[in-house]
Each structure stands twice: as C-alpha cells, then as structure tokens.
Amino acid sequence: MELTVYGAEVICASCVQAPSSRATAEWLDAALSREFGGQVTIRYVSILSPETEQDRVYCERIHADEFFFPLVVSGDTVLGEGFISLGPIVKFLHEQGIESISESSQG
C-alpha cells in the first residue's frame, strides 16, 4: 500500500515546532518499514511540484488552506496533517488488512 506525504521544504507556519515534511516522510518510512516490512511505501510530493492529477488536487487544497502540511493520505483518505501521529496511520493500515511483520510470522 502506498501512502503519500504532501509538503514543502519550509515548515508550515501553523506547525512551527513540527519537523519538516520531508523529515516526516522519512520518519514514517522508517517506522512503517519496521512495523510492516515492504508492505507499505511512502511517496513524498512537493506541494510546488504535483506529479499526478490527484496530487494537484491535494496541493491546491493545501494552498487554499483547507489542509496543513505535511498531509498524509492513502487514496482518498486523509490520515493526518500538520503534526503527524503514527497511531492513527497504523490503525488504518490494520483496518485495510495489512498485518504487522510480527503478526504475520506468528500465524
């Protein structure tokens, strides 16, 4: 499953104490790789350079102040914005049927 992190090299003005969007993407990639192995990939997209039509829509919504960045999404599901927490993302992945490495090796 692919998760997309939208952001910019500058830190969101409303999220001054938060890490940068790229640092958030790297942190998520490391944390989710430990939990889920290669079942989850993280894609970082600059809000200044959307790559797909869906990226363009999310980037426009960030520019219109509908969302803070970093913004983490899976398809049409927003998993977090601004200060990103791992818990809701892990819960979402489990709800999608993705098993933790430790769970899949036990069963």
QUIFENGI-V272677 format. One record per pair of residues at least 4 apart in sequence whose ideal C-beta (glycine too) atoms are under 7 Angstrom apart, sorted by the first residue. I is the first residue (numbers start at 0). J is the second residue. Records with the same first field share a line. If there is no record, write none. Layout:
# QUIFENGI-V272677
I->J + J
This chain:
# QUIFENGI-V272677
0->38 + 39 + 73 + 92 + 95 + 97
1->40 + 42
2->27 + 39 + 41 + 71 + 73 + 78
3->42 + 44 + 72
4->20 + 23 + 24 + 27 + 41 + 43 + 69 + 71
5->44 + 46 + 57 + 58 + 61 + 68 + 69 + 70
6->20 + 21 + 23 + 46 + 68 + 69
7->20 + 45 + 46 + 47 + 68
8->19 + 21
10->14 + 15 + 17 + 19
11->17 + 67 + 68 + 81
13->67 + 81
14->67 + 81 + 82
17->81 + 82
18->22 + 23 + 26
19->23
20->24 + 68 + 69
21->25 + 43
22->26
23->27 + 69 + 83
24->28 + 41 + 43
25->29
26->30
27->31 + 41
28->32 + 41
29->33
30->34 + 85
31->35 + 39 + 41
32->36
34->89 + 99 + 100
35->39 + 92 + 97 + 99 + 100
36->100
38->97
39->92 + 97
44->49 + 50 + 54
46->58 + 61 + 62 + 68
49->54 + 55 + 58
50->54
52->56
53->57
54->58
55->59
56->60
57->61 + 70 + 72
58->62
59->63
60->65 + 66
61->66 + 68 + 70
66->70 + 80
67->80 + 81
68->80
69->83
70->77 + 80
71->78 + 79 + 83 + 88
72->76 + 77 + 78
73->78 + 91
76->91
78->87 + 88 + 91
79->83 + 84 + 87 + 88
85->89
86->90
87->91
88->92
89->93
90->94
91->95
92->97
93->97
98->102 + 103
99->103
100->104
101->105
102->106
